[in-house]
Amino acid sequence: PEVNFTESKELNLATVLPHIITNKQESIIICQSWIAGNLQVDLYSTDDKKITNLYQGDIKEGMFMMTWDGKDPAKKETYKGNYKIRWTIGTGFREFPIAII
């Protein structure tokens, strides 16, 4: 995928593996933070509209991982199409494109 780098002095890694999510497998949402703090992981549309929150909570310095199946956590609806995952901590954020098929 084409990745447009976003600014975050706190995050040195942010990715989704695999970045194509199907109904047969989950993806792993990963980040590595230089600092401990409150992390927010959100699903955004490609035109920068927030769709839903996937995680919010305190993390320690280092790696953070979670699995996600492409469904809305509250409604259990499965999304379809192109989106991006946004990690926000401290003063900046990182984004990574995903596709849900």
N, C-alpha and C positions, 0 to 999 in steps of 0.2 A: 504493500500500500504506500501511497504518497503520504509522508508525515511532515506536517508543518510544525516546526518546533516552537513551543511556547515557553515563556519565561517562568522559572522557578529556581531560586537559589537554594531552596530546601530539598528539592527532589532531583536526584541524579539518574533515576531510572523510572520509567512508567511505560508499561506495555500490557497487551492482552494476548494470550496464547491459547489456542489459535485465534486469530482476529476475525475469522469467519465462524459464526456460531450457528449450529444446526440443531434440529430438535433431537438429535441422537447423541449429542455430547455437550458437556459444559466447557466453558473457557475459564482460564485462570487470569484474574486481574491482579497485576503485580506492581508494586512500587518500592523504591528504596529511598528513604529519607535521611538527610544529614542530621535532622533534629527530631526530638520527641514533640508531639503536639496533637492538635485536633485535626484529623484527616476527614475530608468529605470526598466521596466518590459518587459521581453523578453521570447519568446518561443524558446526552445532549443530541439534538438534531444537527444536521450538517449546516443549518443556517443559524446556529447558536441559541436555540431555544431549549431551556431545560425541560426534559421529559419527566424524569423521576430520580429520586435519590436511591442509591444502592447501598451505601454505607456511610455512617457518620459516627466517629468515636475517637478516643485518644489512642495513639500508637506510640511505640518506643522508637528510638533511633534504630535504623536498619531496615530490614525487609518486612514488607506487609503483603500477604496474599489472601485472596478470597476466590471462591468459585462462583460462577454465575451462569444460569441456563437460558438467558435471553428473555425471561419473563419479568413482568412488573412485580416487585416484591409484595405489594399490597393487594393487587387485583388478580394476580396470577395470569394476566393476559400475556401472550407471546407477541413480541414486537417483530416486525418484518421490515427490512430495508437497510439503508446506510445511516449510521449514527457515529457518535464519538463518545469515548469515555473521558471524563475530566476528573483529575485528582487535584484537590485544593488543600493546601496546608501553608500556614505562615502568610507570606506576602505575595505568593504567586500560584500558578497552576500549570499543569501539563495536560496535554490531550493526545489521544491515539484513536485513529479511525477503526471502526468495526463494521461488519456486515452481518445481519441476522437473516438467515434464509430458511 
